[in-house]
Each structure stands twice: as structure tokens, then as C-alpha cells.
Amino acid sequence: MTTATADAPAPMTAAQEWRAHWPKVLSGMIGMSFYAMVNYSFGQFIQPIENEFHWSRADISLGITIFNIIPVFVGPFVGVLIDRYGGRRIGLPGMVLAAMAFGALSLADGSITQWSLLWFQLSIFALAIKTTVWSLAISRLFTAGRGLALSVMLCGSAVAQGAAQIVANTLIEQVGWRGAYQGIALGWGGLAILLVALFFHDAPARTNSAGQSTQSSANLPGLTIPQAIRNRQVLRIAASNLMIAIIGGGITVHMMPILTQTGLDRSSAAQIAALSGVAGIVGKIFTGWLLDRYKSDAIPFFGQIGSVNGYAMLLNLFHAKIALVIGMLMTGFSSGAQMQVTAYFITRYAGLKNFGKIYATIGSMLMLGASIGPWIAGTIYDTTGSYQALLMTAIPAALIGVVLMLGLYLATWIWLRDTAQGRHI
């Protein structure tokens, strides 16, 4: 007779999970940070490249548009590979190739075609180090402390968000924009490769008394792909990600020019922009703690509403530096909360059975928005000579995305109420 212990070991507490797996969380965070570094450092390169090649800002932004749009079409297929082979087999070689491709951006020679091809190459290699790789591994390692573990891992993007501004600006001032691309690739990319190689491993396979793996996707709970496509909560998450990413992607990439437009010098603008990364770390960790503690679908609404107020502050209507600081803190906090709740709620509503495919598809919505946003922002600036119209549009658009997340809470509450009253079979 098979014992319960053999088939289902006693679940670990959150503290036990952390003691066992914290190096994997740390290495995943640094791996995640390099992918985010590509987006968050881009704004620092806009003005130097514009000065050298005399391209329009829409043309320069074409690079980051390519980087973010390729995952829309290819990301779900990479999710299939991640589900099948695990995060380490995909993430480690991906880190090496992505770092090399990022450094290769220094070879730009003034040809838009070559610029586009360099970014296309980077976008292909970076598919292997997207959020899905790190999120799946952490989600399978943690159960009791999953919300906080995902938060810490996803802090990699917030670390990059803050450090990218200062690191890229300092390198550009010291060694030029070409040297900055090479320095980030060797320094940041090299550190990420080392930590992932040493510490990032997938959850060990477990077997039951029949010798069957209990860690395979087939044995994990969750929705099938057709079920996920029809699931209202999953669709709301996707729609909210798309709306928020279009606005947030454009403003994030052009943040440096947005701040210097107010009269700040580049160093001051970089320091203020770096605050968004600090706020993003707070947003991720605080939101993850709330999700583990309260399990409430209302948390994303309160986390995201700050972006609406943050964009209003960046309009600089008060002509005060403190208003820009507050705006950056608000947008950074909301940005941190958004990525965290997306990963957490996909594990809640879609489960782990097809997490890689579903999360990659949801992530494609985010990448679609992030690819369109910078080009839209650049076009608005080229047309109007200012970013004011972009920020004015961002306020109602971000509000729509926030309302969609509020709808997630309301839809779940109504479903639970109707179920309690026997209206669902």
C-alpha cells in the first residue's frame, strides 16, 4: 500500500522554500534585469545617436520597436520550449547570445537597415531570457511563498529601470555611446551569465510510487490553451497589459528626453529617472507581500492607479522639480506592481500546466504594446516638437487599463456570489 508521504510529500512553508531556493531567485532576478536593461537604457542613447546620425526619433525608436514586437509572434513558441525543456536549458545559452548581440549594437554605421537588423538579431536571442523563463522556474519552486518570490525575481526589471539611467549615462559621457553598449554587455551581461550558470536550476523532478514524474506539465493543475482563450479573467489580464504597455512603453523609453524637455540637464534627469527603479522594487515586493497575505484581486487596481497620477505630474504643470520626482516614484511603483500581478494571476487563473505558453502569450500583449509605444511617442515628438500630447493621452489610456484590472476583481466577486447562491452548476 502506497503511503501518502511517498506520493505527496508534506508541503514546505514559505520560510523553508526561501532557505532552499533563494540563490535561484537571486540569479533569476539578475537574468531578468539584463533583459529589462535593453528597454530601460534605450532612452539614454536617443540623443547621442540622433546627434551622430541625424535620424528622427521615430527612426531611432524603430530599433526598440523591433525588439519588442518580435516576441509578439515568436514568444508563444518559445513558451512551448520552456515548458518542455525548462528554464536553465533555454536561459543560459540565451544569456550568452543576448549579451553578445547587445554589444553588437555598437557597430551601427548610420544605416537604418543595418540598425534594424542589429535589433532583429538581439530580439531573437533575447527571447530566451524573457520573463517567462524565470517566472516558470520560480513558480514551480515556490508554492506558499510564490507571490513574494516572484516579486523579488521580477525586481530585476526594477533594478535595471533604476540603474540603467545612471550606468548608461555615465558610460556614454566617459566612453561614448558605442563604448556604453559594449560596457553594459560585458559588465552587466557577464555578471548575469555567471550567476545563471552557477545557481539557476529548475525544480528537481519528483516521482511517485509508480515511478511517474509529478513535475511534468501533464501532472500540474491548470487550463488548456482553448480554455485559457475563453477565460474571462485571462482575457482581462491580456487586455489590461496591452493598454498599459502601449502607454508605459512609450513613456519609459523616452523618459530621458521627457525630463530634459522640462529644462533639466542630463545628469539631473538621469538621477530622477533612476528613482523609478527604486519605486519599482518597492512596488513589486509590497504587492507580492499583499498577494501572499490577502489573495485579493483588488490589489492590482490600487497598485496601478498611481500611474495615472504619475503621468499628470510629469506634465510639469507646477514647474517644480519635486513634482517630477513624485511623478517618477508613482509611475515606477505602478510599473513594478503591473508585472508582478500579471505573473501571479496567470498562476492563479491559468495554473502551471501550460504556464509557459499562456504567460508567453499574455506577455506578447505586453510586448506588442511596448513595441508600438516608443514609435508612437517618437512620432508625437517629431510632429509636435513636445511630449506634452503624449502625456495628455497617457492619462485616460492608463485609466482604461486600470479599470480593466478592477473588472477582474468585480468579475471574480460576482462569480463567487452567484456560485454561493447556486446560480452556477
C-alpha positions in Angstrom: 0.0 0.0 0.0 1.3 3.4 -1.0 1.8 5.9 1.7 0.6 9.5 1.4 4.2 10.7 2.0 5.6 8.8 -0.9 3.1 10.3 -3.4 2.7 13.7 -1.9 5.5 15.0 0.4 4.5 17.4 3.1 4.3 20.9 1.6 7.1 23.3 2.6 6.4 26.5 4.4 7.3 29.8 2.8 10.4 30.1 5.1 11.6 26.6 4.1 11.1 27.4 0.4 13.2 30.6 0.7 16.0 28.8 2.6 16.2 26.1 -0.1 15.8 28.3 -3.2 16.9 31.9 -2.6 20.1 31.5 -4.9 17.8 30.6 -7.8 15.6 33.7 -7.1 18.7 35.9 -7.0 20.2 34.5 -10.2 16.8 34.8 -11.9 16.5 38.4 -10.8 19.8 39.3 -12.4 19.0 37.4 -15.5 15.7 39.2 -15.7 17.5 42.5 -15.2 19.6 42.2 -18.3 16.6 41.7 -20.5 15.0 44.8 -18.9 18.2 46.7 -19.3 17.7 46.7 -23.0 14.5 48.7 -22.8 15.3 50.9 -19.9 18.7 52.0 -21.2 17.4 52.9 -24.7 16.3 56.4 -23.8 19.8 57.3 -22.8 21.1 56.5 -26.3 18.4 58.5 -28.3 20.1 62.0 -28.2 23.7 60.8 -28.8 22.6 58.7 -31.8 20.4 61.5 -33.1 23.4 63.8 -32.9 25.7 61.5 -34.8 23.4 60.1 -37.5 20.8 62.9 -37.6 18.0 60.4 -37.6 14.5 61.3 -36.4 13.5 60.0 -33.0 10.9 57.8 -34.7 13.6 56.2 -36.8 15.8 55.6 -33.7 12.8 54.1 -31.8 12.4 51.6 -34.7 15.1 49.6 -33.0 13.3 49.1 -29.7 10.0 48.6 -31.7 11.6 45.6 -33.5 13.0 44.3 -30.2 9.5 44.3 -28.6 7.4 43.2 -31.5 9.2 40.0 -32.4 8.1 38.3 -29.1 4.5 39.0 -30.1 4.8 36.5 -32.9 7.5 34.1 -31.6 7.1 34.4 -27.8 4.4 31.7 -27.5 6.5 29.2 -29.4 9.4 29.9 -27.0 6.9 29.3 -24.2 6.4 25.8 -25.6 10.1 25.1 -25.4 10.4 26.4 -21.9 7.5 24.1 -20.8 9.3 21.2 -22.4 13.0 21.8 -21.6 12.9 24.0 -18.5 14.3 27.4 -17.8 18.0 26.6 -17.5 18.4 24.9 -20.9 16.8 27.9 -22.5 18.0 30.8 -20.3 21.8 30.1 -20.0 22.6 30.0 -23.8 20.1 32.8 -24.3 22.1 35.0 -21.8 25.3 34.5 -23.7 23.9 35.2 -27.1 21.8 38.2 -25.9 24.8 39.8 -24.3 26.8 39.5 -27.5 24.0 40.9 -29.6 23.6 43.8 -27.3 27.2 44.7 -27.5 27.0 44.4 -31.3 24.7 47.5 -31.3 27.9 49.5 -31.1 28.6 48.6 -34.7 25.8 50.8 -36.1 27.2 52.7 -39.0 24.4 55.2 -39.9 22.3 52.8 -42.0 18.7 52.4 -40.8 18.6 49.0 -42.5 21.7 47.8 -40.5 20.3 49.3 -37.3 17.1 47.3 -37.8 19.0 44.1 -38.5 21.1 44.5 -35.3 17.9 44.9 -33.3 16.3 42.0 -35.0 19.2 39.8 -34.1 19.1 41.0 -30.5 15.3 40.4 -30.3 15.7 36.8 -31.4 18.4 35.9 -28.9 16.6 37.8 -26.1 13.5 35.6 -26.5 15.4 33.0 -24.4 15.8 35.4 -21.4 12.2 36.9 -21.3 10.2 36.9 -18.1 8.6 33.6 -18.9 11.9 31.7 -18.4 12.5 33.0 -14.9 8.8 33.1 -13.8 8.1 29.4 -14.7 11.1 28.1 -12.7 10.3 30.2 -9.6 6.6 29.3 -9.8 7.4 25.6 -9.8 9.9 26.0 -6.9 7.6 28.1 -4.7 4.0 27.5 -3.5 3.5 29.0 -0.1 5.8 32.0 -0.8 5.2 32.3 -4.6 3.9 35.8 -4.6 6.9 37.2 -2.8 9.4 35.0 -4.7 8.0 36.2 -8.0 8.2 39.8 -6.7 11.8 39.5 -5.8 12.7 37.8 -9.1 10.8 40.4 -11.1 12.6 43.1 -9.1 15.3 42.5 -11.8 13.4 44.8 -14.1 13.1 47.5 -11.4 16.8 47.2 -10.7 17.5 47.7 -14.4 15.0 50.5 -14.5 16.8 52.5 -11.9 20.4 51.6 -12.7 20.1 51.8 -16.4 19.7 55.5 -16.3 22.9 56.2 -14.3 25.0 53.4 -15.8 24.2 54.2 -19.4 24.5 58.0 -18.9 27.9 57.6 -17.1 29.3 55.3 -19.7 28.1 57.5 -22.6 29.8 60.5 -21.0 33.0 58.6 -20.4 33.4 56.3 -23.4 30.7 57.4 -25.9 27.5 55.5 -26.8 29.4 52.8 -28.6 31.5 52.0 -25.6 28.4 52.2 -23.4 26.8 49.4 -25.4 29.9 47.3 -25.1 30.4 48.0 -21.4 26.9 47.1 -20.5 27.2 43.8 -22.5 30.4 42.8 -20.9 29.7 44.0 -17.3 26.0 43.5 -16.7 25.7 40.7 -19.2 28.8 38.9 -17.9 27.5 39.0 -14.3 24.2 37.6 -15.4 25.8 34.8 -17.3 28.0 33.9 -14.3 25.1 33.8 -11.8 22.7 31.9 -14.0 25.4 29.4 -14.8 26.2 28.8 -11.1 22.8 29.0 -9.4 19.8 29.0 -11.8 18.3 25.5 -11.9 14.8 24.2 -12.5 12.8 22.4 -9.9 14.1 18.8 -9.4 11.8 16.1 -10.8 9.8 14.2 -8.3 8.4 10.7 -8.8 5.5 8.9 -7.1 5.4 5.3 -6.1 4.8 4.2 -9.7 7.9 6.0 -10.9 6.0 8.7 -12.7 7.2 12.3 -12.6 5.0 14.6 -10.7 6.8 17.7 -12.0 5.9 17.3 -15.7 3.4 19.7 -17.2 0.9 16.9 -17.7 0.7 16.4 -14.0 0.4 20.0 -13.0 -3.0 21.8 -12.5 -4.2 24.4 -14.9 -6.1 25.4 -18.0 -5.6 24.0 -21.5 -4.9 26.6 -24.2 -8.5 26.6 -25.6 -9.8 27.1 -22.0 -7.4 30.0 -21.4 -8.5 31.7 -24.6 -12.1 31.6 -23.4 -11.4 32.5 -19.8 -12.7 36.0 -18.9 -10.1 36.7 -16.2 -7.2 35.7 -18.6 -8.6 37.9 -21.3 -8.9 40.9 -19.0 -5.3 40.5 -17.9 -4.2 40.4 -21.5 -6.3 43.5 -22.5 -5.0 45.4 -19.5 -1.4 44.5 -20.3 -1.8 45.7 -23.8 -3.3 49.1 -22.9 -0.9 49.8 -20.1 2.1 48.7 -22.1 1.4 50.9 -25.1 1.5 54.0 -22.9 4.1 52.8 -20.4 6.4 51.5 -23.1 6.4 54.8 -25.0 7.0 57.0 -21.9 9.6 54.7 -20.4 11.8 54.6 -23.5 11.5 58.4 -24.0 11.8 59.2 -20.3 15.2 60.8 -20.5 14.1 63.3 -23.3 10.8 63.9 -21.5 12.7 65.0 -18.4 15.3 67.1 -20.2 12.4 68.8 -22.1 11.5 70.4 -18.7 14.9 72.1 -18.5 16.8 69.5 -16.5 20.4 68.7 -17.5 21.1 65.1 -18.5 22.7 64.2 -15.1 19.8 65.5 -13.1 17.3 63.8 -15.4 19.2 60.5 -15.1 19.1 60.7 -11.3 15.3 61.5 -11.3 14.7 58.7 -13.8 16.6 56.3 -11.6 14.0 56.8 -8.8 11.5 54.9 -10.9 13.6 51.8 -10.4 13.7 52.2 -6.6 9.9 52.7 -6.6 9.5 49.7 -8.9 11.3 47.5 -6.4 9.1 48.7 -3.6 6.0 48.2 -5.8 7.0 44.6 -6.7 7.9 43.5 -3.1 5.0 45.2 -1.4 2.5 43.9 -4.0 3.8 40.4 -3.7 3.6 40.5 0.1 0.0 41.7 -0.2 -0.9 39.0 -2.7 0.5 36.2 -0.4 -1.2 37.7 2.6 -4.7 38.7 1.3 -5.1 36.9 -2.1 -7.3 39.8 -3.3 -8.0 40.7 -6.9 -8.5 44.3 -5.9 -4.7 44.7 -5.2 -3.8 45.4 -8.9 -6.3 48.3 -9.1 -4.7 50.1 -6.1 -1.3 49.3 -7.4 -1.9 50.7 -10.9 -3.9 53.8 -10.2 -0.7 55.6 -9.3 0.4 55.6 -12.9 -2.5 57.9 -13.8 -1.4 60.5 -11.2 2.3 60.0 -12.1 1.7 60.9 -15.8 -0.1 64.0 -14.7 2.8 65.0 -12.5 5.2 64.5 -15.5 3.3 67.2 -17.4 5.2 69.6 -15.0 2.3 71.9 -14.6 3.7 73.1 -11.3 7.2 73.8 -12.8 8.8 72.2 -9.8 11.4 69.5 -9.6 9.6 67.8 -6.7 6.6 67.2 -9.0 8.8 65.3 -11.4 10.3 63.3 -8.5 6.8 62.4 -7.3 5.7 61.5 -10.9 8.7 59.2 -11.3 8.0 57.5 -8.0 4.3 56.9 -8.8 5.0 55.5 -12.3 7.8 53.4 -11.1 5.7 51.9 -8.3 2.9 51.1 -10.7 5.2 49.6 -13.3 6.6 47.3 -10.6 3.2 46.2 -9.5 1.9 45.5 -13.0 4.5 42.9 -13.9 4.2 41.2 -10.6 0.4 40.8 -10.6 0.4 39.6 -14.2 2.7 36.7 -13.4 0.9 35.9 -10.1 -2.6 36.0 -11.6 -1.6 33.8 -14.5 -0.6 31.1 -12.0 -3.9 31.7 -10.2 -6.3 31.7 -13.1 -4.5 29.6 -15.7 -2.4 27.4 -13.4 1.0 25.8 -14.1 0.0 23.1 -16.6 0.6 25.4 -19.6 2.1 28.4 -17.8 4.9 28.9 -20.4 2.6 29.0 -23.4 -0.1 31.1 -21.6 2.2 33.6 -19.9 4.2 34.0 -23.1 1.0 34.8 -25.0 -0.1 37.3 -22.3 3.5 38.7 -22.4 3.0 39.1 -26.2 0.3 41.6 -25.4 2.7 43.5 -23.3 5.4 43.3 -25.9 3.0 44.4 -28.6 2.2 47.5 -26.6 5.8 48.1 -25.7 6.8 47.8 -29.4 4.1 50.3 -30.6 4.5 52.7 -27.7 8.1 54.0 -28.4 7.3 54.6 -32.1 4.1 56.4 -31.2 6.0 58.5 -28.7 8.7 59.4 -31.2 6.2 60.2 -33.8 4.3 62.5 -31.5 7.5 64.3 -30.6 8.6 64.6 -34.3 5.1 66.0 -35.2 4.5 68.4 -32.3 8.1 69.1 -31.0 7.0 68.2 -27.5 6.0 65.2 -25.3 3.0 67.0 -23.7 0.5 65.5 -26.1 1.9 62.0 -25.3 1.4 62.6 -21.5 -2.1 64.0 -22.0 -3.1 60.9 -24.0 -1.4 58.6 -21.4 -3.7 59.7 -18.6 -7.0 58.4 -19.9 -5.4 55.4 -21.6 -3.8 54.3 -18.4 -7.1 54.7 -16.6 -8.7 52.3 -19.0 -6.1 49.7 -18.3 -6.6 50.2 -14.5 -10.4 49.8 -14.9 -9.8 46.5 -16.8 -7.9 45.2 -13.8 -10.7 46.4 -11.5 -13.1 44.5 -13.7 -11.0 41.3 -12.8 -11.9 41.9 -9.2 -15.5 42.6 -9.9 -16.0 39.6 -12.2 -14.5 37.2 -9.6 -16.6 38.7 -6.8 -19.8 38.3 -8.9 -18.9 34.7 -9.8 -18.3 33.8 -6.2 -21.6 35.5 -5.2 -23.6 33.7 -7.9 -21.9 30.4 -7.0 -22.8 30.8 -3.4 -26.4 31.4 -4.4 -26.5 28.3 -6.6 -26.7 30.1 -9.9 -23.7 28.1 -11.4 -23.8 24.4 -11.8 
